[in-house]
Amino acid sequence: MRFLRGVSDWVDLQWSLLYRALEAVAPRAHGRLLDVGCGQKQFELIFRPHVDEYLGIEHQAIFEATAANLGRTRPDYLYKGDRLPFDEGTFDTVLSIQVLEHTPDPRKLVAEMARVLKTSGTLIVAAPFSFRLHEEPHDYFRFTPHGLRALLSEAGLAIEHIEQVGSLWSLLAHKLNSYLAFRVARIGRTAQQLGKLGHEFPAQHRPRLWALPFIVPAIVGVAATARFMDRIFFDREEAFGFVVVARHKIGKGTQKA
């Protein structure tokens, strides 16, 4: 199972490149961390070495309706999606990975994350720029780095660092591979058994086993080619999304905690 998960992570360009971007910013995390929209805490291994405590919270109704609810790892807190159940300045680090696009009011969520973040704390947010419709009907937005900067600024936060996730070739390859995997081979259920697509609703279709001898080599070849092309012809105007690191703006009359 571990080998299959490793192979699936490597060919899943969006996942593996997001993981790499998060590894690059993980050393900026510190202290007590809150993962907002944590799912099965699939990113805890990246951040746990850098923090003293790792806590996760989920929207109760959505979490219980998705495949994440079937996993062994559960959130530490569940809430109704309005106000985070914590006092102001509770956390040194707040993490939100691929969540903003699934809330109908991202400004409110960002404001809440800023509220529970210490004045000296760090906010790490990952959001998609180009990605397929997913977790429907709760899929509302896509974000540019400029949009994220404006959104965070409204909440009194300033971006200090941006990591681009993927480029043109990995983006094109991922779209092709997603079609082959989920529409042709129908391996969504298998992917969920490997711990992927946790926020999707449980897959209903059985895999088309007859297609796998043709689809699997094609997916591996497409992923390998895309990785090579991204290295040679990196394009900053095309990406899966962006990971940003932000802090509270420190102005006159504001003291660091």
FENQUI-V905957 format. One record per pair of residues at least 4 apart in sequence whose C-alpha atoms are under 6 Angstrom apart, sorted by the first residue. I is the first residue (numbers start at 1). GAP is how many residues later the second one is. If there is no record, write none. Layout:
BEGIN
i=(I & I)
gap=(GAP & GAP)
END
This chain:
BEGIN
i=(5 & 8 & 9 & 11 & 11 & 13 & 14 & 17 & 18 & 22 & 26 & 27 & 29 & 30 & 30 & 31 & 31 & 31 & 32 & 32 & 32 & 32 & 33 & 33 & 33 & 33 & 33 & 34 & 34 & 34 & 35 & 35 & 35 & 36 & 36 & 37 & 37 & 38 & 38 & 39 & 40 & 40 & 40 & 44 & 56 & 56 & 57 & 57 & 57 & 57 & 58 & 59 & 59 & 59 & 59 & 59 & 60 & 60 & 60 & 63 & 64 & 66 & 66 & 66 & 67 & 67 & 67 & 68 & 68 & 88 & 88 & 89 & 89 & 89 & 90 & 91 & 91 & 92 & 92 & 93 & 93 & 93 & 94 & 95 & 95 & 96 & 97 & 97 & 98 & 98 & 100 & 101 & 101 & 101 & 102 & 102 & 102 & 111 & 117 & 119 & 119 & 119 & 120 & 120 & 122 & 122 & 123 & 123 & 124 & 124 & 125 & 125 & 126 & 126 & 127 & 127 & 128 & 128 & 128 & 129 & 129 & 129 & 129 & 129 & 130 & 135 & 143 & 149 & 152 & 153 & 153 & 156 & 156 & 157 & 157 & 157 & 158 & 158 & 158 & 159 & 159 & 160 & 160 & 161 & 161 & 162 & 162 & 163 & 163 & 164 & 165 & 165 & 165 & 165 & 166 & 166 & 166 & 167 & 167 & 167 & 167 & 168 & 168 & 169 & 169 & 170 & 170 & 173 & 174 & 177 & 177 & 178 & 179 & 180 & 181 & 181 & 181 & 182 & 182 & 182 & 185 & 185 & 185 & 186 & 187 & 188 & 189 & 191 & 192 & 192 & 211 & 212 & 229 & 230 & 250)
gap=(189 & 4 & 7 & 209 & 212 & 4 & 4 & 148 & 147 & 4 & 21 & 23 & 64 & 20 & 21 & 20 & 21 & 61 & 20 & 21 & 59 & 60 & 20 & 21 & 58 & 60 & 61 & 21 & 22 & 60 & 21 & 60 & 61 & 21 & 60 & 20 & 21 & 18 & 19 & 29 & 28 & 33 & 34 & 4 & 19 & 20 & 18 & 19 & 20 & 21 & 20 & 4 & 19 & 20 & 21 & 22 & 18 & 19 & 20 & 6 & 5 & 133 & 134 & 135 & 131 & 134 & 135 & 130 & 131 & 27 & 28 & 27 & 28 & 29 & 26 & 26 & 27 & 26 & 29 & 28 & 29 & 30 & 29 & 29 & 30 & 29 & 28 & 29 & 28 & 29 & 6 & 38 & 39 & 40 & 36 & 37 & 38 & 44 & 4 & 129 & 137 & 138 & 136 & 137 & 124 & 125 & 122 & 123 & 120 & 121 & 118 & 119 & 116 & 117 & 114 & 115 & 14 & 112 & 113 & 13 & 14 & 15 & 111 & 112 & 110 & 65 & 4 & 4 & 5 & 4 & 5 & 92 & 93 & 90 & 91 & 92 & 88 & 89 & 91 & 86 & 87 & 85 & 86 & 83 & 84 & 81 & 82 & 79 & 80 & 78 & 74 & 75 & 76 & 77 & 4 & 73 & 74 & 67 & 68 & 71 & 72 & 67 & 70 & 57 & 61 & 4 & 56 & 4 & 4 & 4 & 42 & 4 & 4 & 4 & 4 & 5 & 6 & 4 & 5 & 6 & 22 & 23 & 26 & 21 & 20 & 15 & 14 & 5 & 4 & 5 & 4 & 4 & 4 & 4 & 4)
END
